[in-house]
Amino acid sequence: MNTEIEDGAGSTEQELEAGYNESRVYELGFHIDPELPQEEVKKTYQSLREKASTIVAEGEPQKIPLAYTISQKVQGGGRRDFDSAYFAWFAYEADLAQHEAVLEAAKAESRLLRYIDLRTEKDAAIHAAEMHEIYAKMGETNQAEAEVNDTELDAALKEAGV
């Protein structure tokens, strides 16, 4: 018996039920309030991460400047503007019920400024984590080179008597 349902016109009820129980890979990326102490940022990250059943890849919170200001309403009629945030993400494998539990936890977390949830592939998530590590190492190398160049510059200025 075919039934037309929003999620799958032309699918049988058994096929839809099988899809509901099928495990898929999702990625949740989110910004955490930058004014929180580091311990609270880690607790927020861990509480969301614990809702996911199987972690495929992850990026722990790092404070970053935002490309644009995020405004958030606060109780009492005011608002707060943010130009930076802690950004974190994780990719996880879950069935639809587990995925919905992760989304509900993200919606309920008041310390999140914004989040995005995407369906992805395991290989893509692992590749993203590898690229993140490579870029982080490149940044460390560039920072070390900059420090060496500053030291050389200071020595040259001393020799020149400046």
N, C-alpha and C positions, 0 to 999 in steps of 0.2 A: 504494500500500500504506500503510494507516494503522498507525501504531505508537503505543502509549501509553507516553509517556516522562514522567518527573516534571515536566519544565519545560513540557510542552505536550500533554496528552492530546488525541488526535484530530488532531494535526498530522502531516504527512508528514515523513520524514527530510529531504527537500529544504527544506521550509519551516523546519525547525529549524536546518539548516545556514545558510540565508540569514539567519535571525535572529541567529545567532552572529557573522556577518560584518557585520551592520548597525551603523552608528555611532549611538551614543546620547550623551546629555549626563548627566554625573554630577557631584556636588559632594562634595568631601572637606573636612571641617572637623576641626580637631585642636588639642589643647592641647600645648604644648611646655614642658619643664622650666623653671621660672622662675629657677632658680639658674644657668643657663648664661650665659656672656658673650654680649653682643649679636651678635658675629661668628658664634658657634656656632649661635645661633638662626636667623640668616639662612642659614647653610649647610644646616641641617636643612630649612628651608622650601624652599630652592632644590633640594636633592637630591630631595625629593618632587615638586616642581613639574616637574622635568626628566623624570620618568617619564611624565607626561601628554603626550599628543601635541599636542592643540590646546587652548589655554587660551581659555575663553569669557569669564570674569570672575574676579576674585581680590580677596582682602583680605590684605594683608601682616601679619606678626606684630605684635600689640599686646599689651602686658602688661595683664591685667585681673584684678580680684578675682573669685574663683569664688563661685557661689551656695552651694556646700557644699564641704566638705573632700574631697579625693581622696586616698585612701591607696594606696600602692604598695609591694609587697613588694620587698625588696632581698636580695642574696646575704648569707648569714650569718644568716638568720632574722629580721632586723629589718624595719622598715618606715619609710617616709617619708610625711609628711602635707603636702599642698599646699593653701594657701588662695588662691593666685594662680597664674596661668600666662600664657604667651604664647599668644594665640589667633590662628589663621590659617586661611584657607580658599581654595580655588580650585574653579572649575567648569571641566570639561574635556569635550571630545568625544572618544570613543574607541569602538572595537569591543570585544567581550567579552574578547579576549586582552589588549589594552592595559589595559583596566579591571582585570583580574586582576593584571597586573604592578604597577599603582599600589597595589592593596590589599596585595600581598606586600611591597612596599617599606615601606608604613605599618606592617605587622605586624612587620617586621624592625627598624624604627627604635626603638632603646632610649630615645631622648630624648623620645619622645611619651608623655604621660601617658594620653591617651585620644583616640580619633578616631571619626568617624561618616562613613559613606559613603551617599549618597542618589542615587537617580535623579531627575533634574529635567528641565526644559525650558530651552532656550537663552534665551528671553524672560524667564523667571522669574529666571534667574541674572544676566542683565544688569540687570534691575530691582533685584535685591538689591544689586548693586554700586553702582548709582545712589543708592539709599536710604542705603547706608552712607556715601557721600560727603556727602549732605545732612545726615545726623545728625552727622557729624564737623565740618562747617562750623558747624552750630548750636551744638555744644559749644565751638568756638573763639570764636564770637560771645558766648556766655554768659560765657566766661572773661574776655574783654576787657571786657565790661560790669561784671563783678565787680571787676576791677582798677580801673576808673574809679570805681566806687562806693567802693572802699576808699580811693582817693586823695582823693575828695571828703570822705569821713568823717574822714580824718586831718586835712585842712585845717580842717574844722568844729570838730574837737576842739581844735586849736591855738588857733583864734580864741576858743573858750570858756574856754581856759586849763586844760584838763584834761590 
